[in-house]
Amino acid sequence: MKIHQLAVACIAALTIAATAASAQQALKGSITKVDEANGKITIQLAPAGTVGASGAATAEDFKVQDGLMFNALQSGDKVTFTAETINGAKTITKLEKD
């Protein structure tokens, strides 16, 4: 029984580590909408994969941790950012204009 509990604990730890690593991966995209009233930014994500890969870019809404970020952003800006899920919402934790 102890081996089973240890195995479950190891799997849980690996899952948490993998989630944290993927959450910190830098993403690239273009801002399509700045909604300061709701504390959100919509970003059209750049397609991932190899050059020439087919696949439509998707737009996603992200909450913003730092409200001052709104002052420097506008639609059309190209950005590189990291995001993670905080309290059930995708939240930008770091953002840089390209």
Buried (B, 14 or more C-beta within 10 A) or exposed (E): EEEEEEEEEEEEEEEEEEEEEEBEEEBBBBBBEBEEEEBBBBBBBBBEEEEEEEEEEEBBBBBBBEEEBBEEBEEEBBBBBBBBEEEEEBBBBEBEEE
